[in-house]
Amino acid sequence: MNRSALLAALILAAPATAQDVQSWNTMLFQGPIDGKLLLWAEGQPRLTNDLDRVGQIIGRVALGVRTKNDIDFHAGYHFQHNNPAPGVTSDEHRFWQQVMGPVLRRQNGFILVTRWRLEQRTFVGADDTGWRLRMLWRGHQGLKGPGTAGPLVWAETFVAFNDTDWGARDGLDQQRLFVGWLQPVAKRMNFEAGYMVQHINRPGPNANNHVLNLTLNRRLG
């Protein structure tokens, strides 16, 4: 097997079936640290293979700025260690840029936010850089007004712009849909929990992962 084929096998390795139960557990710090200067710092271990192993570990960090209309711009770095099966590992490095901001705010507590993220993906031992766009729409209804507890839904679409020697394919890459609850737990800290389905478009059978998605979000300002 040549190097490119081996890398593709490592990255695309998955359970024998196209269904997997997972748990994604995120700690996120985000917000202003000095005037309009923003920080984004995130850590995320993912339990995969029906919660049997730590299949992915992700670290993501960025700096950004906030405009007068509460539009945030970030640019940063992402590291990801993949361990989908015993003896099967790969390491990914990404640079990424994003714009995020509110689309709609209501006095009754409803807010709709969008986030568009561009990624440049590379894998250790491979030559190509994969370009991918992620488009997220997120709606939250605070039941007692803005910033209060209530239902949370979001959808994120991933589109790849090119084929790579490590297995990426041009076109729709994946789709994520989430339904859950947002609960304030402290000043400037929310806990989000719910169910996410992740549909992955890949060679052979497409994957559908069923994910318990847990996020502790600490706002810095």
C-alpha positions, 0 to 999 in steps of 0.5 A: 500500500502506498503512503497516500492510500495508507494515510487515507485508510488511517483517517477514514478508519471507522467501526465495522458498521456505519453507526456509532454511539459517541460522546463529545465533551467540550470545554470552551473559553471565549470572549474579550480579553482586552477591549475588542481583542478576543480569545478562543480556547477549546479542548475536546476529547471524544469517546467513540466506538460505542463509548469504548475508547478516546477516538479523538482529542482536539485542541483549538486556539485563536485570537480575534476582534469584535466589531461595533455590531457584535460581529467576531472575527477569529484566526487560529490553529487546531490540533487533532489526534485521531485514534479510531482503532488499536494501532491506527492513529493520525495527527492533523494540523489546521489553520482556521478563520471564522466570522460569527455574529447574531442574525436575529435577537428578540426581547422574548429571549430568542437569538439566532447566531451564524458562524462561518469557518474556513479551514486549511487541513494537513496531516502528518506524512501527507502532502496535500492541504484540504480546504473546507468551509463550515456553516453553522446556524444556532438558535436558542430560546431563553424561556425567561428572557435573554441569556436564560435557560431554554431549548437550543438547536443548531445545524452545521454543514461542511463543504470540502473544496478539493480532493487530497492525497489523504482522502478528502473529497470535493463536495459535501463532507458532512452534516451535523444536527443538534437538539438540546438544552442550554443551562446557565450554571454560573455568571458567564458560564453555560452548560449545553447538553443534547443529542447530535447526529453526524452524517459523514459523506465518505467512500463506501457506506456513509457514517451516521454517528449518534452523539451525546454532545456536552459543552461547558462554555465560559464567556470571558466578557 
